[in-house]
Amino acid sequence: MPSFDSDGVKIHFEDQGSGEPAILVHGFASRAEHNWGLTGWYKALTPHYRVIALDCRGHGQSDKPHDVDAYGGEMMGNDVLRLMDHLGVARALLMGYSMGGHIAMGLLAHHRERFRAVVLGGIGLGGELSRPEARDRIVAALLADDPSKIAEERGRQFRQFAEANKNDLKALAACMKSNRPQIPLADFTHNSVPVLVVIGTKDDVSGSQQLVAAIPHARLLKLEGRDHLNAPGDRNYHQAVLKFFGTAPK
């Protein structure tokens, strides 16, 4: 994977295929290859687009700061913009999933002129991790000396997923603990970019319908029987995004 310097943090990225660029931003404790390669997205998109997928800071082969401030505010969204600038990409298609969906949501709110169409996967307006106390419990689970003593089921799941992907647990804890305020819905009032929100019917993330209602030019795709972890591999998801990207106004 090639890399570039994003204001002092080395960011690795995949760059495959040719044509109009499509930027992909993965979820928490995942990485580009896991979120997009193993689930068939590269295979689906590269015949039609230049696919650019970064390992977010704290993940994959990118640098992994342990400082909470390294992940706060618009830090992670700025990595996407700097990657585009590094590659000379003025405007692109954009898709994010879970954490990546929230990053893409921030980019849509504040830098919509850089994107022709945006897919927000695995997110809504609610969900457990919208509450600071829930994030604190995840941080405690990630940093626990003995994972067998983690009492909370959600915390155990995060720890197991993080370890299965060979993550730096201190970096993930810093990322989870960082201050990334919820985006005011008023920031989307004048949105003109087509948006597709995608959620599995068994995903415990809430408020996807309300999110669609709050963003002009947004619509919702529900993936029957899919949960938060297995939704990215759904072929209906792949086909819907290909159609969405292909029919969005230039």
SERO-4910 file (N, C-alpha, C, O; in steps of 0.05 Angstrom, whole numbers):
BEGIN
 pado doro    nc1    nc2    nc3   cac1   cac2   cac3    cc1    cc2    cc3    oc1    oc2    oc3
  Met    A     17    -24      0      0      0      0     17     25      0     36     27     16
  Pro    A     12     45    -17     26     70    -16     17     86      9     -3     79     21
  Ser    A     31    107     15     25    123     38     31    153     33     45    159     14
  Phe    A     21    170     50     28    199     48     27    210     76     17    198     95
  Asp    A     38    234     79     39    248    105     15    266    108     11    285     92
  Ser    A     -2    260    127    -26    277    133    -21    293    158    -28    285    180
  Asp    A     -8    316    155     -2    333    178     13    318    200      6    320    223
  Gly    A     33    303    192     50    289    211     41    260    217     55    247    232
  Val    A     19    251    206     10    224    210     11    209    183      0    218    164
  Lys    A     26    187    183     28    171    158      2    156    154     -7    141    171
  Ile    A    -10    160    130    -35    147    123    -30    129     99    -21    138     78
  His    A    -36    103    102    -34     84     80    -61     83     65    -82     88     77
  Phe    A    -59     76     40    -84     75     24    -81     55      1    -59     50     -9
  Glu    A   -103     45     -8   -105     29    -33   -113     47    -56   -129     66    -52
  Asp    A   -103     41    -79   -110     57   -103   -112     37   -126    -92     29   -138
  Gln    A   -137     29   -133   -141      8   -153   -161     17   -174   -178     34   -169
  Gly    A   -159      5   -198   -178     11   -219   -173     38   -232   -152     50   -227
  Ser    A   -191     46   -250   -188     71   -264   -215     83   -269   -236     70   -267
  Gly    A   -215    109   -276   -240    123   -281   -245    144   -259   -226    153   -246
  Glu    A   -270    151   -256   -277    170   -235   -270    159   -208   -275    136   -202
  Pro    A   -257    176   -190   -249    166   -164   -273    162   -145   -291    178   -144
  Ala    A   -271    140   -130   -290    134   -109   -274    129    -83   -258    111    -82
  Ile    A   -279    146    -63   -264    144    -38   -280    127    -18   -304    131    -14
  Leu    A   -266    108     -5   -279     90     14   -267     93     41   -242     94     44
  Val    A   -284     96     62   -274    100     90   -286     79    108   -311     77    111
  His    A   -269     63    120   -278     39    135   -287     45    163   -287     68    172
  Gly    A   -296     24    176   -307     26    203   -287     23    225   -264     16    220
  Phe    A   -295     28    250   -278     26    273   -267     -2    277   -282    -22    274
  Ala    A   -241     -3    283   -227    -29    288   -225    -46    263   -217    -69    265
  Ser    A   -231    -35    240   -228    -49    215   -204    -37    200   -188    -23    212
  Arg    A   -202    -42    175   -182    -30    157   -192    -32    129   -212    -45    124
  Ala    A   -179    -19    110   -189    -18     83   -193    -46     71   -215    -52     61
  Glu    A   -173    -63     74   -175    -90     62   -198   -106     75   -212   -121     61
  His    A   -201   -104    101   -221   -119    115   -249   -109    108   -267   -125    102
  Asn    A   -253    -83    108   -280    -72    104   -288    -73     74   -312    -76     68
  Trp    A   -269    -70     56   -276    -67     27   -265    -89     10   -278    -96    -10
  Gly    A   -242   -100     17   -231   -122      0   -244   -148      5   -253   -161    -14
  Leu    A   -245   -157     30   -256   -183     37   -286   -185     32   -296   -207     31
  Thr    A   -299   -162     31   -328   -162     27   -336   -158     -2   -360   -155     -8
  Gly    A   -317   -157    -20   -324   -156    -49   -326   -129    -62   -333   -127    -85
  Trp    A   -321   -108    -46   -325    -81    -57   -305    -74    -79   -312    -62    -99
  Tyr    A   -279    -81    -75   -260    -76    -96   -267    -89   -122   -266    -77   -143
  Lys    A   -275   -114   -120   -283   -129   -144   -307   -117   -157   -309   -116   -182
  Ala    A   -326   -107   -141   -351    -95   -153   -345    -67   -165   -357    -61   -186
  Leu    A   -328    -51   -153   -325    -24   -162   -303    -19   -182   -305     -1   -199
  Thr    A   -280    -34   -180   -257    -27   -197   -262    -30   -227   -248    -17   -242
  Pro    A   -281    -47   -237   -286    -46   -266   -298    -20   -275   -298    -14   -299
  His    A   -308     -3   -257   -322     21   -265   -308     47   -254   -312     68   -265
  Tyr    A   -293     44   -232   -283     68   -218   -254     64   -209   -244     42   -207
  Arg    A   -241     86   -204   -216     86   -190   -222     86   -160   -232    105   -149
  Val    A   -216     64   -147   -223     60   -119   -200     68   -101   -178     57   -104
  Ile    A   -204     87    -84   -184     97    -65   -194     92    -37   -214    104    -29
  Ala    A   -181     74    -22   -190     67      5   -168     70     25   -147     57     22
  Leu    A   -171     87     44   -150     92     64   -153     75     88   -175     67     95
  Asp    A   -131     69    101   -131     59    129   -132     83    146   -113     99    147
  Cys    A   -154     87    160   -157    111    177   -135    111    198   -125     91    206
  Arg    A   -128    135    207   -108    137    229   -116    120    252   -140    119    260
  Gly    A    -97    106    264   -103     88    286   -110     60    277   -115     43    294
  His    A   -110     55    251   -119     30    240   -101     20    218    -86     35    206
  Gly    A   -102     -7    214    -88    -19    191    -58    -12    191    -45    -15    211
  Gln    A    -48     -4    168    -20      2    165    -13     32    169     10     40    166
  Ser    A    -34     48    176    -29     76    181    -18     80    209    -19     62    226
  Asp    A     -7    104    215      4    110    241    -18    108    262    -42    111    256
  Lys    A    -10    102    287    -30     96    308    -23    113    333    -13    102    352
  Pro    A    -29    139    332    -24    155    356    -40    146    380    -63    135    377
  His    A    -29    149    403    -43    142    428    -55    167    441    -67    164    463
  Asp    A    -51    190    429    -61    215    440    -90    219    431    -96    218    407
  Val    A   -108    223    450   -137    226    444   -141    250    424   -158    248    406
  Asp    A   -126    271    427   -129    295    411   -123    290    381   -131    305    364
  Ala    A   -109    268    375   -102    262    348   -126    253    331   -124    251    307
  Tyr    A   -148    247    345   -172    237    331   -196    255    333   -217    250    322
  Gly    A   -194    277    348   -217    294    354   -225    312    331   -210    315    312
  Gly    A   -248    325    335   -258    344    315   -260    333    287   -272    312    283
  Glu    A   -248    347    268   -248    339    240   -222    325    231   -217    323    207
  Met    A   -206    316    250   -180    304    244   -183    282    223   -168    282    203
  Met    A   -201    264    227   -203    240    210   -215    247    183   -208    236    162
  Gly    A   -234    266    182   -244    276    157   -223    291    141   -222    289    117
  Asn    A   -206    306    155   -185    320    142   -165    301    128   -153    308    108
  Asp    A   -161    277    140   -144    257    127   -154    250     99   -139    247     80
  Val    A   -181    248     97   -193    242     71   -188    264     51   -181    260     28
  Leu    A   -192    289     60   -188    312     42   -159    314     34   -153    320     11
  Arg    A   -141    310     53   -112    311     46   -104    289     27    -87    293     10
  Leu    A   -116    266     30   -111    244     11   -120    252    -17   -105    247    -36
  Met    A   -143    263    -19   -153    272    -45   -134    293    -57   -127    292    -80
  Asp    A   -125    312    -40   -106    332    -50    -80    320    -58    -68    328    -78
  His    A    -70    301    -42    -45    287    -49    -46    273    -76    -27    273    -90
  Leu    A    -70    263    -83    -73    248   -108    -83    267   -131    -88    257   -153
  Gly    A    -88    292   -124    -98    310   -145   -127    306   -152   -135    312   -174
  Val    A   -142    296   -133   -171    290   -137   -187    314   -127   -189    319   -103
  Ala    A   -199    329   -146   -215    353   -138   -242    345   -128   -253    358   -109
  Arg    A   -254    324   -140   -282    317   -133   -285    287   -137   -273    276   -155
  Ala    A   -300    274   -119   -302    245   -120   -329    235   -110   -344    250    -99
  Leu    A   -334    210   -114   -355    195   -101   -344    187    -74   -320    185    -70
  Leu    A   -362    183    -54   -353    178    -27   -371    157    -14   -396    159    -16
  Met    A   -359    137     -1   -375    118     15   -360    113     41   -336    107     41
  Gly    A   -375    114     63   -364    107     89   -382     88    103   -406     88     99
  Tyr    A   -370     71    120   -387     51    135   -381     54    165   -358     55    173
  Ser    A   -402     55    181   -400     57    210   -384     81    218   -392    104    211
  Met    A   -361     78    231   -345    102    237   -339    117    211   -340    142    211
  Gly    A   -333    103    190   -328    116    164   -353    131    154   -350    151    140
  Gly    A   -377    121    160   -401    134    153   -404    161    168   -413    181    156
  His    A   -396    162    193   -397    187    208   -376    206    197   -381    230    195
  Ile    A   -352    196    189   -332    213    177   -343    225    151   -340    248    145
  Ala    A   -356    208    135   -367    217    109   -390    237    114   -393    255     98
  Met    A   -405    233    135   -426    251    142   -415    279    148   -427    299    140
  Gly    A   -393    280    162   -380    306    168   -370    319    142   -372    343    139
  Leu    A   -359    303    124   -349    314     99   -373    324     82   -370    345     69
  Leu    A   -395    310     83   -419    319     68   -429    346     80   -437    363     65
  Ala    A   -428    349    106   -438    373    119   -420    397    113   -430    419    109
  His    A   -394    393    113   -376    416    112   -359    419     87   -347    440     82
  His    A   -359    398     70   -343    399     45   -357    386     22   -345    372      6
  Arg    A   -383    391     20   -400    377      0   -391    383    -28   -397    367    -46
  Glu    A   -378    406    -33   -369    413    -60   -348    393    -71   -343    393    -95
  Arg    A   -336    377    -53   -316    358    -62   -327    331    -70   -312    313    -79
  Phe    A   -354    327    -68   -366    301    -72   -390    302    -90   -408    319    -87
  Arg    A   -392    283   -108   -414    282   -127   -438    266   -116   -461    272   -121
  Ala    A   -432    245   -100   -453    229    -88   -440    215    -63   -416    210    -63
  Val    A   -456    211    -43   -446    201    -17   -463    178     -7   -487    180     -7
  Val    A   -450    156      1   -463    133     14   -455    132     43   -432    132     50
  Leu    A   -475    132     61   -471    130     89   -481    103     99   -506     99    101
  Gly    A   -463     85    105   -471     58    112   -469     53    142   -450     62    155
  Gly    A   -488     39    153   -487     30    181   -488     52    201   -477     50    223
  Ile    A   -502     74    195   -505     96    214   -534    106    215   -550    101    197
  Gly    A   -539    121    236   -565    134    240   -561    158    258   -539    168    260
  Leu    A   -582    167    270   -580    190    288   -576    181    317   -569    197    334
  Gly    A   -581    156    323   -579    146    350   -559    124    352   -539    122    338
  Gly    A   -564    106    371   -546     83    376   -531     87    402   -528    109    412
  Glu    A   -523     65    413   -510     65    439   -485     83    440   -481     96    460
  Leu    A   -469     83    419   -444     97    420   -447    127    416   -427    142    416
  Ser    A   -472    137    413   -476    166    413   -475    177    442   -474    201    445
  Arg    A   -474    160    462   -473    168    490   -444    166    501   -432    144    498
  Pro    A   -433    187    513   -405    185    523   -401    162    543   -379    150    542
  Glu    A   -420    156    560   -416    135    580   -413    108    566   -399     90    576
  Ala    A   -427    104    544   -424     79    529   -397     77    516   -384     55    516
  Arg    A   -387     99    505   -360     99    494   -339     93    515   -319     80    511
  Asp    A   -343    105    539   -325    100    561   -323     71    568   -301     61    575
  Arg    A   -345     57    567   -345     28    574   -329     12    552   -315     -7    558
  Ile    A   -332     21    527   -316      8    506   -287     13    510   -270     -5    506
  Val    A   -279     38    517   -251     44    522   -240     27    544   -218     16    542
  Ala    A   -256     23    566   -247      7    588   -243    -22    579   -224    -35    588
  Ala    A   -260    -32    562   -258    -60    552   -233    -62    534   -219    -83    536
  Leu    A   -228    -43    518   -204    -44    500   -178    -43    516   -158    -55    508
  Leu    A   -178    -30    539   -154    -27    555   -152    -47    578   -132    -47    592
  Ala    A   -172    -64    581   -171    -83    603   -147   -102    602   -141   -113    580
  Asp    A   -134   -106    624   -111   -124    625   -119   -153    620   -105   -168    607
  Asp    A   -142   -161    630   -152   -188    627   -179   -188    613   -200   -182    626
  Pro    A   -180   -193    586   -205   -191    572   -226   -211    582   -250   -207    577
  Ser    A   -218   -232    595   -238   -252    605   -255   -240    628   -275   -251    635
  Lys    A   -246   -217    639   -260   -205    661   -278   -182    653   -289   -168    669
  Ile    A   -280   -178    626   -298   -156    616   -327   -166    620   -335   -186    609
  Ala    A   -342   -151    637   -369   -160    644   -389   -153    623   -408   -169    619
  Glu    A   -386   -131    609   -407   -122    591   -404   -136    564   -382   -137    553
  Glu    A   -426   -146    553   -425   -160    528   -416   -143    505   -399   -152    489
  Arg    A   -426   -118    503   -417   -100    482   -387    -95    482   -374    -95    462
  Gly    A   -377    -91    506   -348    -87    509   -332   -111    500   -311   -108    487
  Arg    A   -341   -135    508   -327   -160    499   -327   -162    469   -307   -170    457
  Gln    A   -350   -155    456   -351   -157    427   -331   -138    413   -318   -146    394
  Phe    A   -330   -114    423   -311    -95    412   -282   -105    416   -265   -103    397
  Arg    A   -276   -115    440   -249   -124    445   -242   -148    427   -220   -149    416
  Gln    A   -260   -166    424   -255   -190    407   -251   -182    378   -234   -192    364
  Phe    A   -268   -163    368   -266   -154    340   -239   -140    336   -226   -144    316
  Ala    A   -232   -123    356   -207   -108    354   -183   -127    353   -164   -124    337
  Glu    A   -183   -147    371   -160   -166    372   -159   -184    347   -138   -191    338
  Ala    A   -183   -191    337   -183   -208    313   -170   -195    289   -159   -208    272
  Asn    A   -172   -168    288   -160   -153    267   -132   -142    273   -121   -125    259
  Lys    A   -121   -153    296    -93   -146    304    -89   -116    306    -69   -105    297
  Asn    A   -108   -103    320   -106    -74    324    -89    -66    347    -83    -83    365
  Asp    A    -80    -42    347    -67    -29    370    -89    -20    389   -103      0    383
  Leu    A    -92    -33    411   -115    -27    428   -114      0    441   -135     13    445
  Lys    A    -90     10    447    -87     37    458    -95     58    438   -107     79    445
  Ala    A    -88     54    413    -96     73    392   -126     73    388   -138     94    385
  Leu    A   -139     49    388   -168     48    385   -182     61    409   -202     74    406
  Ala    A   -171     57    433   -183     70    456   -181    100    454   -201    114    461
  Ala    A   -159    111    444   -157    139    441   -177    149    420   -189    171    423
  Cys    A   -180    134    398   -199    141    377   -227    141    388   -243    160    383
  Met    A   -235    121    403   -261    119    415   -267    141    435   -289    150    438
  Lys    A   -246    149    450   -249    169    471   -249    197    461   -256    216    475
  Ser    A   -241    201    436   -237    228    425   -264    243    423   -285    232    422
  Asn    A   -261    270    423   -285    287    422   -291    293    393   -279    311    380
  Arg    A   -311    279    383   -321    284    355   -351    291    358   -368    273    356
  Pro    A   -357    316    361   -385    324    367   -404    315    345   -397    314    321
  Gln    A   -429    310    353   -450    303    333   -455    327    315   -456    350    325
  Ile    A   -459    322    289   -463    343    270   -491    354    272   -510    338    270
  Pro    A   -495    380    275   -522    391    276   -537    386    249   -526    389    228
  Leu    A   -562    377    251   -577    372    227   -581    397    210   -586    395    186
  Ala    A   -579    420    223   -582    445    207   -560    448    187   -563    463    167
  Asp    A   -537    434    191   -515    436    172   -522    423    145   -507    427    125
  Phe    A   -544    407    144   -551    394    119   -574    408    105   -584    399     84
  Thr    A   -583    431    116   -607    444    105   -605    450     75   -624    447     60
  His    A   -581    458     66   -578    465     38   -564    444     22   -552    450      1
  Asn    A   -564    419     31   -551    398     17   -563    394    -11   -588    392    -14
  Ser    A   -546    391    -31   -555    385    -58   -542    359    -69   -547    352    -92
  Val    A   -526    346    -53   -512    322    -61   -530    297    -57   -541    295    -35
  Pro    A   -533    280    -76   -548    255    -72   -536    238    -50   -511    234    -49
  Val    A   -552    228    -32   -543    212     -9   -558    186     -8   -583    186    -10
  Leu    A   -544    164     -4   -557    138      1   -549    129     29   -525    125     34
  Val    A   -568    125     46   -563    114     73   -570     85     72   -592     77     63
  Val    A   -552     68     82   -555     39     80   -554     27    108   -535     33    123
  Ile    A   -573     10    115   -573     -2    142   -585    -30    140   -604    -35    125
  Gly    A   -574    -49    155   -586    -76    157   -610    -76    175   -611    -61    194
  Thr    A   -630    -92    169   -654    -93    185   -649   -104    213   -665   -100    231
  Lys    A   -626   -118    217   -619   -129    243   -597   -113    256   -586   -121    277
  Asp    A   -590    -90    245   -570    -72    257   -582    -58    281   -605    -48    279
  Asp    A   -568    -56    303   -578    -43    327   -574    -13    327   -581      1    346
  Val    A   -562     -2    305   -560     27    302   -588     38    296   -602     27    280
  Ser    A   -595     59    310   -622     70    307   -622     97    293   -601    110    291
  Gly    A   -645    106    283   -648    133    272   -640    136    243   -636    159    235
  Ser    A   -638    114    228   -631    117    200   -653    131    184   -647    147    166
  Gln    A   -678    124    190   -700    137    176   -701    167    182   -707    183    165
  Gln    A   -696    174    207   -695    203    215   -672    217    202   -675    241    195
  Leu    A   -650    204    198   -627    216    185   -634    222    156   -627    244    146
  Val    A   -647    203    143   -655    208    115   -675    231    113   -673    247     94
  Ala    A   -693    233    132   -713    254    132   -700    282    136   -710    302    127
  Ala    A   -677    282    150   -664    307    157   -645    317    134   -638    341    134
  Ile    A   -638    300    116   -619    308     95   -633    309     68   -643    289     58
  Pro    A   -635    333     56   -648    335     30   -633    317      9   -608    315     11
  His    A   -647    306     -9   -636    289    -30   -625    263    -20   -607    251    -32
  Ala    A   -634    254      3   -626    228     14   -648    207     12   -671    214     13
  Arg    A   -640    182      9   -659    160     10   -647    137     25   -622    136     30
  Leu    A   -664    118     33   -656     96     51   -657     69     36   -676     63     22
  Leu    A   -637     53     40   -637     25     32   -634      7     56   -615     10     72
  Lys    A   -654    -11     60   -652    -30     82   -644    -57     71   -655    -67     51
  Leu    A   -625    -70     84   -615    -96     76   -628   -117     93   -621   -119    117
  Glu    A   -645   -133     82   -661   -152     97   -643   -173    109   -627   -186     96
  Gly    A   -647   -177    136   -633   -198    151   -604   -192    157   -590   -209    168
  Arg    A   -594   -169    150   -566   -162    154   -562   -147    180   -579   -130    187
  Asp    A   -540   -152    194   -533   -137    218   -509   -119    212   -501   -116    189
  His    A   -498   -107    233   -477    -87    229   -452    -98    217   -438    -85    202
  Leu    A   -445   -123    225   -420   -135    216   -422   -147    188   -402   -147    173
  Asn    A   -445   -159    181   -446   -173    156   -458   -157    133   -459   -167    110
  Ala    A   -468   -134    138   -481   -117    117   -462   -110     94   -470   -111     71
  Pro    A   -436   -103    100   -419    -95     78   -415   -116     55   -409   -108     33
  Gly    A   -419   -141     61   -415   -162     41   -440   -168     25   -440   -186      8
  Asp    A   -462   -155     30   -488   -160     17   -487   -152    -12   -480   -129    -18
  Arg    A   -493   -170    -31   -492   -163    -59   -513   -142    -67   -508   -127    -85
  Asn    A   -536   -142    -53   -555   -121    -59   -544    -93    -52   -551    -74    -66
  Tyr    A   -528    -92    -32   -514    -67    -25   -496    -59    -47   -496    -36    -56
  His    A   -480    -78    -57   -461    -72    -79   -476    -62   -103   -469    -41   -115
  Gln    A   -497    -76   -111   -512    -68   -135   -526    -42   -132   -527    -26   -151
  Ala    A   -536    -36   -108   -550    -11   -104   -531     13   -106   -538     34   -116
  Val    A   -507      9    -95   -487     31    -96   -477     35   -125   -474     58   -133
  Leu    A   -473     14   -139   -465     17   -167   -486     33   -183   -480     51   -198
  Lys    A   -511     26   -179   -533     41   -192   -534     70   -182   -538     88   -198
  Phe    A   -532     74   -156   -533    100   -145   -510    118   -155   -515    141   -164
  Phe    A   -486    108   -155   -463    123   -166   -467    129   -195   -462    151   -205
  Gly    A   -476    109   -210   -479    111   -239   -500    131   -248   -499    142   -270
  Thr    A   -521    135   -231   -543    152   -240   -543    179   -226   -560    196   -233
  Ala    A   -524    184   -208   -522    210   -194   -514    231   -215   -498    226   -232
  Pro    A   -526    255   -213   -519    277   -232   -489    283   -231   -477    282   -210
  Lys    A   -478    289   -254   -450    296   -256   -445    324   -243   -423    334   -243
***
